Amino acid sequence: MWQFIVRRLLYSIVTLLILSATIFVIVRLTGDPVSLLAEAGARPEDLERIHRQWGLDRSWPVQYVSFLQNIVTGELGKSFNYRLPVSELYFQRLPNSLTLGLVATLISILVGVPAGIISAVKVNTWWDTLAKGVALLGLSIPGFWLGLVLILVFSVWLRWLPTSGAGDWRHVVMPSLALGWYFAASMLRLTRSSMLEVLGSEYIKLARLKGLPDVVVIAMHAFKNALIPVFTLAGVNMVVMVNAAVIIEVIFAWPGIGRLLYEGIFNRDFPLVQGVVVMAGFMIVGINLIVDILYAFIDPRIRLTR
Amino acid sequence: MTTYADSPHGAERPSARTTHADSPHGAERPSARTTIATHGPLGPGRAATGVRAVIGAARDAPLVPVAILGGLMLVAILADLIAPHDPTLPVKGANVFDPPFWMEGGRTTTLLGTDFQGRDVLSRLIHGTRVSLIVGLMGTLVAGGIGTAMGILSGYVGRWVDQVIMRVTDAWLALPALVFAIFLATMVGPSMWNIVFVLGAVYWTRYARVIRGEVLTLREREFVKLAEIAGASKLRVIKRHILPNVMNTATVLASLTIGVVIIAEASLSFLGVGVPPPQPAWGLMLAEARPTLMAGQWWLTVFPGLCILLIVLATQLFGDWLRVRLDPQLRNL
C-alpha cells in the first residue's frame, strides 16, 4: 500500500513539474512578458530595469528553478495590476468560488442521481427516454448561454432574482444552476450506466432470487455499490467547477477566481493569469491523487495493477 | 464547457477494455497467414468498400441529425448567397435594435431583427455558421491528428517514448480544458485560425489516452506479431495494421469532440479571446448582446444560443449513432 502511495505521489509530482514547465514556456514563447508589463513607449533602460526586477535577464533554467521555488513556498508573484501578491488575491476570492462550486455540485447530485436511478431501474421505458433526452440537452446547451437565458427570464421578465453580484442566497441560484447544468447531465449518465452494471451483477440476481422486494434490492444492495463512482465524480467535478467557472462568474459578476483570471487576461496581468492557472492544475492533480489513494484503500486490486 | 474528461474515470478506462474481437477490420482473419505480411489484414475479404459502403452507411444513418448537419453545412458554404445583408455592415434603412419581424416595430427586411449597430441578425447567424463549422471541424481534426499520432507512438513504440508522452498527457489533462484554452488563446491573440490550433492543442490529450490503450492491446494481437516476424518495418506495421484498426475509435471520438470544440470556440469568443469583431461568430454575438440584455432585447441572446444548441445537439446525436455503429465497446466512455 505504501509503495502504491509513494508511486502515485511521484507521478503527481512529475505531472506538476511538466504542468508548470508548460505554463512557464508558453508565457515566454509568446513574446517578452515585459513588453506587456511595461507601458507603451517605455525607454530601453526602463525595460532593462524591469527585466532585472523580474529576474528575466537570467537564463531560462535558472528562471524556472526560481519559479518552482516560489510555487513551493506559496509565492505566486505579484499582480501587476493590483500591486498585491497573487496568492493574497487568490485566497481572497477562493471562498466565493467554493460556495458556487458546492451549490452547483449539490444541484448536479440532486438532479442527476435520482434521474439516473429511475432511468436505470425503468430502463427502456419512456422514463428512460426522457432522462436520456435531458442528459443530451445537458451536454448540448452551453452553460453560459443558459445563464444568459436565466437572467432574461428570472431577472428581466419576472424580476425575481438579482442579475449579478454576491450577497444572499438569491445571488447564488442562477450561477449555480448554469454551472451545475452540464454536470447534472454527466452525473445522470454515470449513475445510469453504473446502476445498470450493478443491477446486472450476480449478487443482485441472488438477492432477487431470495425473493427480496424490488425496493429493498435497489435501495439496500444496488444503490450503495453503484454510487461509489458517482460520488467520486461529484467530488472531482466540484474541484473542476471551482476552477473552471470562468464564464459563469463573468456573466454573473461573481467575485470568484474565474473572474480573477478573466480580469488578469484583460489587464494583461501575467503573474495573475499564471498563478491562477497553476493553482487550478495543483488542485486537480491533488484531487486525482486523493481519489486514486482512496480507491486503492477500497479495492486492493488497484494497488497491484499500476 | 463540455470539457471535463479530466476526471479519473474514463481517462483510465482504455486499459480495462478487452480486445477487439468484433472490430470490423483486420483481426478476424488470422487464417490468411500468407497474405498478412503483404496485404495486411485489409486484404481481399474486407467489408464493403467505396461506393457500396457509402450507400450502406447513408441508408441507415439517422435522418434528423444528418439533415440538420447537412443543412447547416449548406448554409455555411452558401452563406454569401443566402444571407440577405452584409453581416458586418449596418442595414440601410433599419434602426438599431429592431425586433424580429413578427413583433411590433419589426420589419420583413430584417427577419430576426438588428443588433446594436443596426446589423442584420439573420445574416450574422448565417455567416456565424461558417465560423462554428470551420473551427469545430478543423479544431477536431488538429486534435484528432496530434492525439492519434501521439497515442500510436506511445502505445506501439513504448518505453521512454510512452513515458514522456503519457506524462505530458497527464499534465495537460490536469488543467480544466477551458482554462487552458483561455490561457493559450490569450497568449497567441484572437483570430479564428489561432483558435483552431489552441483547441487542437487542448483537446489532443483525450485522443492520445484512448488510442494508446487501443494500441496496447492491438500490439499483442497475432496479425501484428506475424507482420513483425515477416519483417515488416515499424512504420509499415503502424501504417497497415495499427492505424486502420484505431480509425473507428478515432472517428467516434472526433464526432463527439466536434460539439465540445464548437462550444469552446463560442466560449472563447464570448470572453473576447476568440474570433475578433466584426467577424460574425455566435459566441461573439452573445458577448455583444450582453450589455443590453437588461433592456429586454432577447432576440440578440436567444437566437445565437439556439444555433449553438442545434449544431451541438446534432453532432451529439450523430456521434451517439456512430458510436453504437462503429464501436460497441465505447458505449460507456
Interface residues (C-beta under 8 A of the other chain):
Chain A: Y11 V14 T15 L16 L17 I18 L19 T22 I23 I26 V27 L29 T30 L136 L137 L139 S140 I141 P142 G143 F144 W145 L148 V149 I151 L152 S155 V156 W157 T163 Y182 F183 S186 L190 S193 P229 T232 L233 V236 N237 V240 N243 A244 V246 I247 V250 I251 L261 Y262 I265 F266 V273 V276 V277 A280 G281 I284 V285 N288 V291 D292
Chain B: M1 T2 T3 Y4 D6 S7 P8 H9 R167 V168 D170 A171 W172 A174 L175 P176 A177 L178 V179 F180 I182 F183 L184 T186 M187 V188 G259 I263 A266 S267 F270 L271 G272 V273 L286 A289 R290 L293 M294 G296 W298 T301 V302 P304 G305 I308 L309 V312 L313 Q316 L317 N332
